[in-house]
Amino acid sequence: MATTAAESRAGGRELFVRNATGLVRELNAFDAFNLVFSAVLIPVGITQVMGFTPQFWPHANMLASFAIATPLVACFGLVYLYFTVLMPRSGGDYVWVSRTLHPSLGFIVNFALTFVFLTWVAFNFTFMLSVVGPAAAYVAGLHSHYFTAPSNGELMLVATILTAAFALLMIVGVRSVARYMAVTFALVWIGMAGWILAMLFGSHSHFVKEWNTQSGATYTGIIHQAEHLGFNAGGGIAWGATLFAMVYCFQVYTGFQWTGYFAGEIKNARRTAVTSIVGGLAASAVIYMLAVGLIYKYYGFKFFGSLVFLGLGGGSDHYHLAFSPYLASLANFLPGPHFFEIGVAAAFVLAILWWTPTGFMLGTRNVFAWSFDRLAPQRLTDVSDRFHTPVIATVFIALVIELLNYLNIYQGLGAYLLNIIAVMGSAFIVVSIAAAATPWLRPDLHETGPRWATRPIAGIPVITLVALVSAVSWGFVIYVAFHTGFGGSIGWKPMLKAFTAPIIAIVWYVTVWSYRRSQGMDLTRTFHEIPPE
């Protein structure tokens, strides 16, 4: 018996790179919440939702869209909460899917999602410098082209500096990251709270007066010009458009469920996952719906849609105002002193720098998890004894983000992101299916799950029913993306471009699996075990 146990322990050590990750659980409950709440990135999300929806679905009411989408997104969040409780390890859905459905699916799904989320880091750098930054510069009265219209070279320089700076911050350690994010959280949400309160207590008539005085156009003139050019916001709620517009809600909510990606460094991870994931969604839902309602109330539903149509949509050839109609620019017409308006606009900019460490951490912890299972070079699991961070993995992710910076600025990666929602949605469907099947595929794990998930309804565990709703919801998102013009067109070329990352993952997985097999390693055994802490 003793010999068998010793052999088992030896075999266990061979399964993974080593018998402990070297990472330390240093993040408390607020840190975990702050990470996922920052990933939702409400200032950028609300800017994109309110800037893009009137272009595709001018009849859509985004307040109703968020109200309908929220319970569906909650089902998706419960899938990630369930798995985080079952397997609180770095790597999130990579570990979960590889230990339930198949290791190849786990790697492909996580590789694709890692690519998607890292593109957001690069995209948001550019978005900050070319969209939100110029909008804030308008409010602040800054006219230098460095602020209003930076060149591609200037964009690349600043993005490179930011990438290097955040890589250094990540290397110093998660406690430094947590402190940085706590400070930026406070600054961003002082500004955002001021923005919400200003719209709440400010009157629509005050906005009209400010607009007519400062903008260079009149309130009624904007509406009439948009109507003349073919824009029609309709009368009541157009339910078809409102349902289609939910794709934006699903997109901007994504991030609140990310706790599982760095669960290996969170104190009391199983308990904290509940407060971070559920709390992240609850806070995001309240703020998104409140903000949308107040935007319609303060600026006016018809006027706001008309302005976006003229400034960003089909009427842009006839738009001659000194600013693009993004929310940061419109802070210039809020009630209150001018320094307050500048502070609100600055909060929209700072929000991107608040969330960026979360994107870095997700990327580094995912490649760390691949390496720990021997699907990537072993050096990616090297952890600094001083800082308790995977230094080489962090440098690697910084290089990937730098490549994405280049592709975004010089090769139009931002346009590619429209199609990539299909990749993200497909991956989330696989994760949902894994959760639905876990009670039967891994009953030993399922029994350790939260009580709400294991409770049966008509003989079917709640998690299975919830996961099926999640899968169908993301299927709807993919359908809308490819059948309404929102996400691109159906055809082999756009589909091939959209699914480049999963194709690379398949090739990588098959190559590594064959190589490990030639070394005499049976990775099948690895994926029957949960990675050590």
N, C-alpha and C positions, 0 to 999 in steps of 0.2 A: 504493500500500500504506500509506503514512504517513497519507494522508487518511482511509482506511478505519479505521485504528486510532484516530485522533483522534475520529472520529465514534462509534466504539464506546465509547470512554471517556466521551464526553459523554452518549451514551444511557444508559450505566451509572449515571451520576450522577443522571439523571432517574428512574430506577427507584425510588430510595429517597429519604427526606427529605434525607440527606447521605451522603457516601462513607465515614463512620466513625461509630461509635455514640457515642464520647466516654466510654464505660465503660472501666474499667481492670481488668486481671486481678490482683486484690489478694488473693484468697482462696487459702490453701494447702490441702494435702490434709486436715489435721485440721479446718479450717474447713468444708470441703465435707462431710466425714463428720458433723460436729456439726450442720450444718443439716438434713441428711436424717434423722439419728438423732433429733433433737429433734422432727421432724415425725411420726415414728411415735408419739411421746408415750406411752411405755410406762406411766407411772403412771396416766394417764387411761384409756388403752386397757384395761389390766388391770382397772381399776375398773369400766368399762362392761361388759366381757366377763363378769366374775364377778358383776356386779350385775343384768344383764339376762338372761343365758342361763337360769338356773333358772326365770325367769318364763315363758319361751316353751318351753324344752325341758329340763324338770327331769331327764330321763334322760340328757342329753348329758354326755359326758366331754370337757371342753375340752382336756385334755392330748392325747387322741387327735385331736381336731379340729385343733389346731395342727400336730401331726405330719403329718397328711394334707395340710393346706392349704399348708404351707411349700414343698414342691417345685412346687406349682401356681403359687404366688405368685412363686417364683423364675423361672418362665418369663415371667411378666409383667415382672419386673425386667430380664430379659435383653432384652426388647423396648426398654425405655427406655435400657438401656446401649448397645445397638446403634445407636440413633438419636443418642444423645449423642456417640458416637464419630464418626458420619458428619457430624453438623451441630452442633458445640458452640457454639450461639448462644443468647442470651437468648430466652425464649419457649417453649422445649421443644416440646411436641407441636403447638403452633400452627405453628411453622416446619416440622416434620417432615411433618405431614399435608398442609399446604398445598403442599409441594414434591413430594409423591408422588401422593396421590389427587386432591385438588381444593382450591383456596384456600377455597371456601365451607365445606367440611367441616373444614378446619383451624381456621378462625375459630369455627365453631359449637362444635366439640369443646372448644377452649381457653376460649372464653367460658363455656361451661357448667361446666367444671372450675374455672375461676377463681372463679365464683360459689359453687360447692360449698365450695371450700377457704376462701374468705373468710367464709362462714357459720360455719365451724369456729372462726375467730378470735372472732367474736361469741358463738357458743355456748359456747366454753370460758371466756370471761370470766364469763358467767352461771353456768356449771357450777362454776367456782372459788368464786364468791361465795355461791351458794345450796346447793351440795352438798358440795364438798370443804372449803370454809372452815368451815361449821358442824361437819363431822366432826372437823376438826383442833381447833376450839374446844372440842368435848367432851373431847378428850384433854387439852387444856391447862387445862381447868377454867374457861373463859371463858363467862360467862352473859349478857352484854349482847346485846340483840337485833340490834345492828349486826353481830355475828359469827354469831349463831345463826339469825336470821330477818330479814334485811334487807328493807325494803320495795322495791317496784318503783322508786320514786324514788331510793332509796339505791343500788340496783343500777345504775341508769342513770347516776347521778353518777360512781360509781367506774369504770364501763366507759368513760365519756367521758374521764375523766382518764387512764386507761390507754391509750386510743386515741391521745390527743394526745401522751402521753409516748413511746410507741413510734414515732409518726410523726416526732417530733423526733430520736430516736435514729437512725432510718433516714436522715434528711436529713444528719446529721453525717458519715455515711460507713460503708462496709462494714467498714473496719478497726475502728471503734468497735463496730459490731455484733458482729464476730468476738470482740473482747475481752469484751464483755458476755456473750456466749453461752458463752465458755470458763469464765468465773467461775460462771455459773449451772449449767453442766454439772457442774462439780466439786461444788457444793453439793447439787444434786439427787441425784447418784449416790453421794455419801457416805451420804446418808440412805437411798437405795434399797438400797445394798449392805448397810447395817446391817439393814434389813428382811428381806432375803433370808437373811442369816446367822442372824438371830434365829429365823426359822422353821426353818432347816436344823438348828440345834443345839438348839432348844427342843423339848421333848417334848409330845405331844398331851395327856398327863395334866396337864402344867403349865398348858396352856391351860384345860382343864376346871376345874381348881382356881381359876384366876384369874377365869374367867367366873362360876363359882358364887359367888365372893366379891364381885365388883364390879359385875356387870351389872344386878342386880335380877331375874334369872330363873335357872333352872337349865338345865344342858346337856340333860338328858333331858326336861325340861319343854318346851323349844323343839321338840324332835323330836316329842314326843307331841301337842303342840298343832297343829303343822303337819299331821301325819297325820290328826288329828281333823277338820281343815278341808278335807281332800281332797288334800293334797300327798303324792306318792309318788315318791321318787327311784329306785325300782326296785332290781334286784339288780346284774347285770353291766352291761357297756357296751351301751347301746341304739344300734345302729349307724345307724339311720335318723335319730334325733335328733342324733347326733354329726355326721353328714354335713351336715344342715341347719344346725347351729350353726357350720359353717365360714364362714357369711356374716359373722359377727363377726370371724373371723380375717382375712378379706380386708379388711374395713373398717378394722380397727385397724393392720394392716400398712401400709396406704397412706400414703405419705410417704417411704419409703426410696428411692424411685426419682426423687425430685424434682431431682436434680442438674442435669438438662437444662434446667430453667427459668431457672437463673442461671449456665449454663455459660460465658456470655460474660465472667464476672468471676472465673473460676477459673484459676489457674496450671496449665499442663500439663493442660488439661481432659480430653483423651482418656485420659491415663493415670490421672488422679485419679478419673475417673468409675468406673473399675473398683473402686478401693478404697472409694469412698464408697457406691456402690450395692450392690455385693456385700457389703462390710463392714457396711453398715447393715442389710441383711437378715439376715446371719449373726448379728450381735450381737442383733438384735431377736428372732430365732427362739429363740436359746439362752435369753435372759432370759424371754421369754414362757412357754416350756415349763417352765423351771425354776421360775418363780414359780407357775404353775398347779399343778404337782406339789406344791410346798411348801405351798400353801394347802390342798390336799386333805389333805396329811399332817399339818399342824399343827392346822387347825381341824376337819378331818373332812369327808369328802365329803357325807355325809347331813346332818350338822348345818349345814354352810354353806348347802346348798340350802334346808333348812327355814327357816333364819334369813332368807334373802333372800325366800322366799315370804311369810313373815309381815311383814317390814318393808317390802317394795317391791312384792310381787305380790298374789295373790288373797286372802291372809290379812291384809292391812294394816289392815282395820277392827278387828282383834283384837290389834294390836300396840301395846304401851304402854311400851316402853323409852324411855330418855331420849336415844337416838341412833339414827340410821338406820344400817343394817348395811352401810355402805361400808367399803372396806379401810382408809381413813384412820382411821375410828372404831375399827376392830378393832385398830389399833396399840396401843390402850390395854391390850390383853391379851397383849402380847408379853413375853417374858422380858427382864429388864434394868431399870435405874433409870428413874424416871419422865421425867427429862429426855431420855433416849434415845427413849422412846415419843413425846414431843412433837416431837423432831427428825425422826423418821420421818414423822409426820403432816404436819409442815411441808414436807417434801420433796414430798409429793403436791401441795400447794398451789403451791409454787415451780415445779414442772414446767411449769405452764401459762404462767408468765412466761418460762420458758426458751425455749419453742418459738415464742412469738408473733412475734418478728422474722422467722422463716422464712416464716410466712404472709404477712406484709407484703411481704417480698422477692419471693415468688412473684407476688403481685398486681401489684406495680409493674413487674416485669420483663415480665410478659405484656402489660399495656397499652402498655408501651414498645415491644414488638415489633409490636403492631398499628399503632401510630402510625408506626413506622419504615417500614412497608409502605403507609402512607397510608390505613389503614382506620379511623383515629381521629385526632382533632385533633393537628396537628403539635407543639403546645406540650408534649404529653406526652413528647416525646423530649428536651426541654431538660435538659441535664446541667450541674450546677454545676462550674465550673472548679476551685473550691477543694476540694469534697468528692467529686467524681466520682460523684454520685448524681443520678437523675432527680427533682428536687425537686417539680415540678408533678405528676408521676405519683404521687409519694408522698402529697402532700396530697390528690389525688383519691381514692386508695385509702383514706386515713383517713376521708374523708367517706362513702365507700361502707360502710366498717365501722361508722361511727357510725349510718348508716341501718339496718344489719343489727342493731346493738345495740337500737335502738328496736323493730324488728320482732320480735326475739327476746323482749324483756322484756314488751312490751305487746300483741303480736299473735300470740304463740304460734308463732314460727318454729321452735322446737325440735321441735314435733310434726311440722312439715313436713319435717324432716330425715329422718324415717323413710322417706318416699316418695322422697327425693332420691337414695337409693342406686341407684335405677334409672337416673337421669340419669348418675351417675358410672360405673356399669357399662357403660352404652351407649357412653359416650365412650371408655372403655378398650377396648371391642371394636373401635371404629373405628381407634384407634391400632394395635391388634394386627393388624388387616387390612392397614393401611398397611405395617407392617413385613413381613408375609407377602408382599406384592405388590411391594415395592421391588426385589428382584432382577430383576424383569421390567420394571417401570415406569421405574426409574432405575438401570440396570446400571452406569453410570459412577460413581455414588455407592456402590453395593453393593460394587464392586471395592475400594474404599478401607476397607471395614469390617474388623472384627477377624477373625482367621483362623478362630476357632471358628464364627463366623456364616456365613462364606462357604463353608465346607467342605460338599460335597454328601453326602447319604445317599440312595442309590437315585436319584441325579440331582436331588434336591431339596435346596436349601440348608438348613442347620440352622436358620437364623433363621426360615424359613417354617414349619417343623415346630413350633418353639418358640412362634411367634406364634399358630399355630392352637390350641395347648393353652391359651394365655393367653386367646384369644377365647372358647373353649368354657367355660373356668372362670368368666369373668365372666358368660357367659350363664346358667350354673347359679346364680350369685349372684342375678341378676335373677329367675329362676324362683322361687327360694326366697322372695325378698322379697315376691313378689306371690301366692304360693300357700300360705303357712303362717301369715299374719297378722303376720309380722314387719315387712314393709315397707308395709303398708296394703292396700287392696282394689282390685280391678280395676274400672274404671268411668271414664266420660269425665271426670267432675269431678276425682277424685284424680289421674288421669293428666295432665289439663290443668294442675293446680297443680304437679305434679312437674316438668313440662317447660316451665314458664314461661320459664326462662332460655334454653333452646335456641330457643324461639319468638322471644324478643326478639332473639337473635343473628341469626336468619334475616332478620327485618325490617331490622335494622341493616345487615347485609351487602348486601342487595339495594339499600337506599337509598344507601349510600355508593358502591357499584359504579356505580350509575346516575349519581350526581353526578360522580364522577371521569370517567366516560365523557363527560359533557356538557362537562367541562373539556378534553377532548381527550387524556386519559390512558388508556392501555391497560394496566390492571393485570395482564393476562395475562402480559405480559413480565416483570413483577416476580417472579411466582411460579415462573418458570423458573430464577431465580438464588438462590443462598444469600446471606442478608444479610451485609454486610461486618462486620468486627470494629470 
